[in-house]
Amino acid sequence: MTVACTALTRTALVMGATGTTGSRTAAQLIAAGHRVKAASRRATLLPGTEPVRFDWYDPATFGAALSGADSVYLVPPIGDPDPAAVMLPFLRQARACGVERAVLLSSSAIPEGGPAVGAVHRAVPGLFDEWAVLRPSWFMQNFTGTHAHADSIRDHGVIRTAAGGGQVGFVDADDIAAVAVRALTDDRAPDSDLILTGPEALSHDDIAAIVTQVTGRPVTHDRLTHDDMRDRLAAMIPLEFATMLAEMDRAIAGGAEDRTTDTVLRVTGRPPNGFRVVAERELAPTQAQTVPETGPTR
Ligand SMILES: NC(=O)c1ccc[n+]([C@@H]2O[C@H](COP(=O)([O-])OP(=O)(O)OC[C@H]3O[C@@H](n4cnc5c(N)ncnc54)[C@H](OP(=O)(O)O)[C@@H]3O)[C@@H](O)[C@H]2O)c1
């Protein structure tokens, strides 16, 4: 079979380019002068990038996405309990097309060989000479963006978890993207997995208090049981995924995410952003919202 995907220039293919980390990675690559193919199901036009339609569940979209790419930022298919089933055939095609470097987005909670993306993590070093697996802690943008926590804050002034008082090294997606850019473009790839955190471990009570201070609107943390959390989630997403997310909260309650690493500083040369900085950047009321309208002067 001939594969039409000859690499002519140095170009990064960014998956999930409309999402939280992919959009930031694409923007930071463009700002640093790199060429970017921005992949998503909608082939959305992002400034400076070449949009390309890509669907993990439609192998017919793989060739055009890979054409001309020599590195790839991989965001797994969201909520798929077995992402390896679609990702490994894509990665083998990418290798055959001459893609030299793969940077996979995984999670601090999932080790090599673990569930879901853990199987892809295990395969990546055998497929690519140059690679990295990013294992970020929970994203700060869960409380500021389009995540269910952010919606619940906006709509009800509450964060509901089964994480209890457990602390998490929440990380800014801008910092994840900054590490992704270095992993994709440095002369030497990391060839390792990288656990990414912010500068401090915070509980969800701490997050609620900071959001309250920054927005001026009261936000509380509602501590659910594991089963209540699972059942709430299962009303919105498949039970298997809901159970996995509730288990992750239980692990947080047990202290599994109570850690910080120096990876962002070591890789990018600057310290990671704290949650207050991110909340002020993304949640603080704008002047238009705070200055009362004076109305017509006549
Ligand atoms: N949130 C957290 O706290 C956290 C922490 C650690 C790790 N993670 C991991 O981060 C990943 C999510 O990354 P993210 O937050 O950057 O993404 P995201 O904001 O959830 O966006 C998902 C992206 O994937 C694209 N997409 C969805 N379905 C697709 C499909 N079938 N084929 C191709 N593209 C598809 C979407 O674009 P279109 O809709 O335009 O196709 C979008 O760009 C998950 O694997 C999660 O486990 C999250």
The ligand as a Tripos MOL2 file, in Angstrom:
@<TRIPOS>MOLECULE
LIG
   48    52     1     0     0
SMALL
NO_CHARGES

@<TRIPOS>ATOM
      1 N1         -8.9760   17.8670   32.7450 N.am      1 LIG1
      2 C1         -8.0400   17.4050   33.5230 C.2       1 LIG1
      3 O1         -7.9090   17.7700   34.6970 O.2       1 LIG1
      4 C2         -7.0370   16.4090   32.9680 C.ar      1 LIG1
      5 C3         -5.9300   16.0560   33.7460 C.ar      1 LIG1
      6 C4         -4.9770   15.1730   33.2270 C.ar      1 LIG1
      7 C5         -5.1700   14.6470   31.9430 C.ar      1 LIG1
      8 N2         -6.2690   14.9850   31.2230 N.ar      1 LIG1
      9 C6         -6.4550   14.4050   29.8870 C.3       1 LIG1
     10 O2         -6.5180   15.4240   28.9310 O.3       1 LIG1
     11 C7         -7.2120   14.9020   27.7900 C.3       1 LIG1
     12 C8         -8.1020   15.9980   27.2340 C.3       1 LIG1
     13 O3         -7.2610   16.9840   26.7000 O.3       1 LIG1
     14 P1         -7.7400   18.4780   26.5000 P.3       1 LIG1
     15 O4         -8.3550   18.9310   27.8070 O.co2     1 LIG1
     16 O5         -6.6230   19.2280   25.9270 O.co2     1 LIG1
     17 O6         -8.8920   18.3010   25.4210 O.3       1 LIG1
     18 P2        -10.4070   18.8260   25.4950 P.3       1 LIG1
     19 O7        -10.4320   20.2690   25.8850 O.co2     1 LIG1
     20 O8        -11.1960   17.8180   26.2700 O.co2     1 LIG1
     21 O9        -10.8110   18.7620   23.9730 O.3       1 LIG1
     22 C9        -10.8580   17.5500   23.2490 C.3       1 LIG1
     23 C10       -10.2820   17.7820   21.8760 C.3       1 LIG1
     24 O10       -10.3210   16.5450   21.1610 O.3       1 LIG1
     25 C11       -11.0310   16.7400   19.9410 C.3       1 LIG1
     26 N3        -11.7740   15.5260   19.6850 N.ar      1 LIG1
     27 C12       -12.8400   15.0500   20.3680 C.ar      1 LIG1
     28 N4        -13.2410   13.8880   19.8350 N.ar      1 LIG1
     29 C13       -12.4130   13.6410   18.7860 C.ar      1 LIG1
     30 C14       -12.3250   12.5950   17.8170 C.ar      1 LIG1
     31 N5        -13.1910   11.5650   17.7990 N.pl3     1 LIG1
     32 N6        -11.3500   12.6600   16.8900 N.ar      1 LIG1
     33 C15       -10.4920   13.7010   16.8640 C.ar      1 LIG1
     34 N7        -10.5200   14.7180   17.7420 N.ar      1 LIG1
     35 C16       -11.4760   14.6840   18.6910 C.ar      1 LIG1
     36 C17       -11.9130   17.9550   20.1730 C.3       1 LIG1
     37 O11       -12.0990   18.6870   18.9820 O.3       1 LIG1
     38 P3        -13.4120   18.5860   18.0720 P.3       1 LIG1
     39 O12       -14.5890   18.5090   19.0160 O.co2     1 LIG1
     40 O13       -13.3380   19.8530   17.2740 O.co2     1 LIG1
     41 O14       -13.1870   17.3720   17.2700 O.co2     1 LIG1
     42 C18       -11.0390   18.8060   21.0820 C.3       1 LIG1
     43 O15       -10.1230   19.5710   20.3420 O.3       1 LIG1
     44 C19        -7.9590   13.6550   28.2430 C.3       1 LIG1
     45 O16        -7.3110   12.5260   27.6780 O.3       1 LIG1
     46 C20        -7.7790   13.6710   29.7530 C.3       1 LIG1
     47 O17        -7.6760   12.3700   30.2890 O.3       1 LIG1
     48 C21        -7.1940   15.8680   31.6890 C.ar      1 LIG1
@<TRIPOS>BOND
     1     1     2 1
     2     2     3 2
     3     2     4 1
     4     4     5 ar
     5     4    48 ar
     6     5     6 ar
     7     6     7 ar
     8     7     8 ar
     9     8     9 1
    10     8    48 ar
    11     9    10 1
    12     9    46 1
    13    10    11 1
    14    11    12 1
    15    11    44 1
    16    12    13 1
    17    13    14 1
    18    14    15 2
    19    14    16 1
    20    14    17 1
    21    17    18 1
    22    18    19 2
    23    18    20 1
    24    18    21 1
    25    21    22 1
    26    22    23 1
    27    23    24 1
    28    23    42 1
    29    24    25 1
    30    25    26 1
    31    25    36 1
    32    26    27 ar
    33    26    35 ar
    34    27    28 ar
    35    28    29 ar
    36    29    30 ar
    37    29    35 ar
    38    30    31 1
    39    30    32 ar
    40    32    33 ar
    41    33    34 ar
    42    34    35 ar
    43    36    37 1
    44    36    42 1
    45    37    38 1
    46    38    39 2
    47    38    40 1
    48    38    41 1
    49    42    43 1
    50    44    45 1
    51    44    46 1
    52    46    47 1
@<TRIPOS>SUBSTRUCTURE
     1 LIG1         1 GROUP 0 **** ****
